[in-house]
Amino acid sequence: MARRDGPAGSRIDPAVPDLRRHEHALRHDAEATFAALTAFNRWLEEEWGFGADGRIFGVPLLSLVDVELAVVELERLLARGARMVHLSVGPVNGRSPGDPCFDPVWARLAEARVPVAFPASESGYNELVSTQWGHLPRPRSHHQSAWQYAFGFIEAPLMHTLGALVFDNLFGRFPDLRVATMECDGSWVPYLLARLDKAQRSCTMHAPWIGGRPKDRASDVFKSHVWVNPYPEEDHAVLLEWLGPERLIFGSDWPRPEGIPEPRAYPEYLPAGTPDGAIRRMMRDNARELLGARVMDRLNHVKIVTPEPEAVDRLLREVLEVPEGWELEGAKPAPDYPPLPAEPVTWASILERRGDDGSGGFITGSTESRQLQILRGPTPRIWSVAIGTRHLERAHQRCRERGIPCSDVELVPWGEKEDVSAFFAEVGGIVFEVMRVEPRQPKP
């Protein structure tokens, strides 16, 4: 991500040590695969972090070679705050990554609204395909033949993988799932989208569909769920025509050849007259939205006084997955749930207690600083603490299980292009609004 005056955030790609290159070689030893991935992911978090500072977002590795181990590692990464995960392109031990056997992993990613990045990496195509044409099975990356560069590296495995996800109806089963390509250019996009639509039209009633037949046109499914990271020197006019600025992501891998030394110079590679809003989308907003950076708070902290600090602490840690902090002098052991008796919480009861007179007010702050809602009313008060989370449904279920008074989840309009899913919960006399921003779905 970048601003006109410099980077606003960075996504850290796991290039060295390049464990992505070794996943294919380890594909028949799941324990060794995940031992290596987990060790790397721990190092990545310790050295760079997963985005707690709002600027550097380390992207950990995941694999589908073992579904159970993948779910375990994914849960650990989500608990540590990972905003995106990497998967390698290509088949997984003879299966498409869109096969329903991998649904436990995809389902958890969709629930957490954590996108998947497909970077340029060793896909196994050299061993699986190029050997049939007389080439070496596992050449080092800079020792590949021209044929292997052209047909076994980056574009072909990536197109096959994305095509499989579309045709295997992965996005039909998990509409909230999002994927992004990284360091894979974008010149293949027009060919792939046209090819997907032609293949879909050509299928007869006898054609098999691994995960069920997609209901929508293949290219439309792609455009709804896939973000592309083109190289600066590519024909952006063509990509803008096919995908629009909403699905293009700026990247600078300098000093590698697909990067540029100054991120601010990227607009010079775009067509003349590209609107500032489109540039801002490609260089900042798209990546921020994919990474969930809009929920990063710059507000320092909220000071709460309550007769039940232990119960509020448990709500934040156990239900909303806020990281554990430390105790202040005089803290007591946390009581069992449910907390002290409280009135039922509904949307109507909360709006009645809000205390404003309906005459308006202000939203102060930006998505970088976080915002304060300031309403006019006769009595000064803080009526609610709003907390954003990707795990809204899970938080709501935990409230119900623990007997915490809470409202139903509702979807409410917010802004021109977004809605908010939210519910209210009350602990220790403090009302919490638990919320998640949702892209507004087009009307059918």
N, C-alpha and C positions, 0 to 999 in steps of 0.2 A: 504494500500500500504506500502511496506517496502523496505528498502535498506539493504545491507549487514551490514552497520554500524548502523542501526536503522530505525524506521519508516520514510517514505517519505511523508506520508499523512494518514489521517484517515477518515473513513466514520462513522458518528455518527448515531446509530440506536435508534429509539424512543422506549426504553424499559420501562422507568419509567417516568411519569405515562404511563402505557401500554394502550393507547387509542385504539390500534388495538384490544384488548380483548373485548372492549365495543362496537365496531361498529356493531356486530351482534345484540346485545341487543337493539341498537338504530335504527335498520335498517328501521323501519316503521315511524321514525320521522326524516326526512331529515334535517330540520332546526336545531334540536338539534345536529344531527351528525356533521353538518358543523360548528356550533358554537363551538363545542368542538375541532374539528380538527383545525380550524383557530386559536383559542386561543393557542393551543399547538404549531402550526407552528410559530406563532409570538414569543412565548417564545424561541423556538429552534433557531430562527434567532438571537434574542437579546443575548442569552447566548453563542451560538456557531458559528453562521453564516452559510452561504451556500457555503463557499469555497473561499471567497475573499482573504484569506491569502495564498491560494494554498496548504494548508496542512490539514485543518479540514473541512470536507464537511458534514454539517448537512443535513439529508434527510427528508424532510417534508412528512406529511401524506396526502393522497387523498382518496376519496371514490367515488363509482359509483352509490350510492343509489339515487342520483338526478343529472341528466346530466347537467342541467343548472347551478346548484350551483357548480358542479365540475369544469365546464369550468371557472366560475368566479374566484374560488379559484386558479385554475391552472394558469390563466393569472396573477393573483397577485403574485404567487410564481415565475413564469418565469421572471416577471419584477424585482423581488428582487434577481434574480441570482441563483435560485435553479438549481442544476445539475442532480438531480434524485428525483423521488417521490416513496413513498410506496403505494402499494395497497394490500388489504387482499386477500387471496386465497378463493376459493369457489364461489358458485352461488350468484347472486345479486337479491334478492327478486323474485326468480323463473325464472331467466334468466341467460344464460351463459354470462360471461364477454366479450365473443367474439361476442355477438349478435350485429348486425349493429345499434341497437338503441343507443349503447354507442359510435358510431363512432365519434361524435364531440369531445369527450375527447381523443380518440386514435389518431385522425387526428392532433390535436394540439400538442400532445406529439411527433408524428412522424415529424411534421414540425419543431418543436424546437429541434429535435434530443436529447430529454431528455429521458433516459431509465427509466423503471419501475422496482422496486425491489419488489419481493414477499418474505417477511420474514416469519419465523416460527411464527404463530399467531393463535388466535382463529378464526376458519373458519365458525363456526356455525354447524359443522358436529355432535357435541355431541347432540345438540338439534334436528337437522334434521334427523340424522341417528341412533345414539347410543340409543336413547330412544325406538326405535323399537326393540331393543335387551335387554331392561330392565335396561338401565343405566340412571344415572342422567342427566338432560338436560344441566345444566350449572355448572359443578364442577370447583372449582379453579384449576389452572394449575397443582399444585402438589397434587391434590386430585382426579385425574382421575384414572379410573380403568385400568387394563392392556389392556383390549379390546379397550378402548378409546385411550390409548397411541398408540396401534398398528394400529388401523383402522380409527381413527377420528382426528388424530393430525399429523401435518407435512406432511409425505409422501403421504398418500392417497389424501387429499384435494389438495396438490400441483400438483400431477400427473394428477388429474382430471382437474385442472385449465389449466395447460400447454397443455394437450391434447385437451381441448376445444378451446384454442386459435389457435392451429394448424388446427384442423378439421373445425373450423368455418371460416377458411380462413382469419383470422385477418391479418396475415403477407402478404398474397397475396394482400389485400386491401391497406396495409401500409408497403411497403417494407423497409422503414427506421426505423421501430419500433424495439426496442431492449428491452429485459427483462432479469433480473438476479434473481437467487434464493439466499437467504441469510439465513444462519444458518439452512439449511434444508438438510445437508449432500448430498451425491451424489451416494449412493449405489443403488438407485432406477433407475439410468439412463439407464443401459443396459436393464433392464426389460421393462421400459417404451418405449424406442425407438423400441425394437423388437415388443412390443405389438401394438404400433401405426401403424407400417408398416403392420402387420398381419391384423389388423382391416380394414385398408384402402384397402388392397387387397381383403378382404372378402365382401366389399360392392357391391351390385348389382346396376343396373341402376335405381332401384326404391328407393334407399337410399336418405333420405333428407339431405341437407347440409344447415345449418343455415345461413351462410354468403357466400355461393357459394362453389363449390367443389375445393379444392386445386389442383393446376396444378402439383406440384412437389411431390416427395416421402415425406411422413410425417417426417421421421427421418432427411432428408436433410433440411427440413424447420426448424425443431428444432435446428439443428446444426448451421444454419445460423443466428438465432435470439435469442438464449438462452445461457446465461452464468451461470455457476454453481459454487457454493461455497462449496467444500467438507470439511469434517472434516479432521484434520491432520492424524488421525489413519486409514483412509480408504485405500483401495487398489488403489493407484493412477495409478498403471500400467494399470489396467482395464479402468479407466476413461481416461487416456491418449490415450489408443487405440480407445475408442469410440468417444471422443470429441477433442483430441489433446490439446496442451497447450494453444491454442488461445481462448479456451472457459472455462478455469478454473480460478477461482479467489481465491487467498489466503485470509484467514480471521483468526483473533485471538480474541476470545471472552473471554479471560481470565478475571476473575477466574472461569467463567462458564465451565462446563466439556468439551465443544467442542472446547475450546481454549488452547493455550499454552502460558506460561509466557514470553517467549523470541521469538519474531517474527523471529529473525535471525536463529533460530533452525529449521524452517520449512523445509529446504532442507534435513534435516536428516530423514524426514518422506517420502521422495520421493524415487523412485527406484534408485538403484546404477547406476551411469553413466548418469543420467538425464542431458542433455546439459545445460550449463549456460544460453543460450538464452531462453530455455524453462522455467527455473527457474525465470528469469527476467520477462518473460511474465506473469507468474502466480502471482508473488509477487508484480509486479509494473505496467507493461505496460498495461495489460488488464483493470485494474481498472481505470488507468489514462485516457485511451481512452474512456471508458464508461462514465466517469464523465466529459469529455471534459477538463481535466486538462491541455491539451497541449496548450489551449488558455490563460492560466494564465501568465500574463506578469511580469517579474522581472525587465525589463527595467523601470527606474523610470518614466520619462515623456519626451515628445517631446515638444520643444519650437518652437512656430509658430508665425511669424509676417505676418499679412495680413491686407489689407484695410477693410476687412469685418469680424472682430472677432466674431460679433454677429451671422452672418450667419453660420460660421464654428461651433460655439457653438451649434446652433440649429440643424445642421446636426448630430453632435455627439450625442446629447441628444434625439432628436425626431425621427431620422431615424435609427441610429445605437444603440440606447438604452444604451449609455454610461451613468453611473450615474451622476447626477447633482453635480457640485462642488460649487464654489463660485465666486463672481464677484471681479475683480480687480478695483481699483480706476479709474474712467473715463469711465467705460463701459456704453454703451447706450442701450436703448430698442431695442430688436431684430426686424429687419424689416420683413415685410411680404415676403413670397416666391412669385415668384422666386427671387433668388439673382441677383446681377448685371449681365449684359449680358456677356456670355462667348461663346467661340467656341464650336461646337458639340464635344462630347467626344466619341471616338471609340477606339477599341483596336489598330488599325493602327495608329491613331493620337498619342496615348500615347506612343507606341513603338518608333515612330519618335521623340517625345520630350524627350525620356529618356536620351539621351545624352551620352551613352557609345559607345565605338568603337568596341564592339563585341569580344574583346580579352580576356574576362573572368574576374575572380575576386574571391571573397570568400563569403561563408555563415559563419558568425562568431556567435557563441553562440549555445545553446542547447534548447530543448523544455522547459526546466525548466527556463532558463534565458531569453528566447526569442532570436530571431536571427536577425542579421543585414546583409543585402545583400550589398556587397561592389563591385561595378563594376569599371572597368578602363575607363576613359574618359578624354578629354582635359580640361573640366571646372568643378571645384568642385561644387557639389550641392546635395541637398536632393530632389530626383525627385518624391517620393511618400511616403505616410504614409499608411502602411498596417495595417488593423484592422480585426481580426478574429471575426466572429459571427456565432452562430447557426441559426440565423434568416435571412439568406441571401436573400431568395425570398421576404420576407416581407420588408427588407431594400430597395431592388431594386424597389419594387412597390411604396414605399413611395417616393423615389427619383423621379419617374415618375410623381406621383400625385402632387408633389411640384414644378415641373418644374426645378429640379436640373439636369444639364447636366450629363449624365451617359452613359456608354457603355452597350451593351448586356451582359448577364451572359454567360460565357464560361467555359467549363471544360478542364483543361490543365494538362498534365502529370507532376507528381512531385515525384521523388524518385522511389524506386523499387515496393512498395506496395500501394502507395497512389496517388490520384489525387487532384487537387484543383479546386473548383468552385469559380469564382471570377468575379467582375465587377469593373470598375473604375468610380469615380465621381469627379467632380471639383467644389469646393466652395471657394470663396475668393482667387482664384489663386493657391490654394493648391489641389494637386491631391491625392485622397484617393483610395487605393485598398481595397475593401471589399471582404473578402475571407472566405472559409470554407474548411477544409481538408476532403476529401472523401475517404473511403476505396475503393480500386480498385476492381471493380466487375469482377469476372471470365468471360472469353469469353465463349459463349455458344458452 
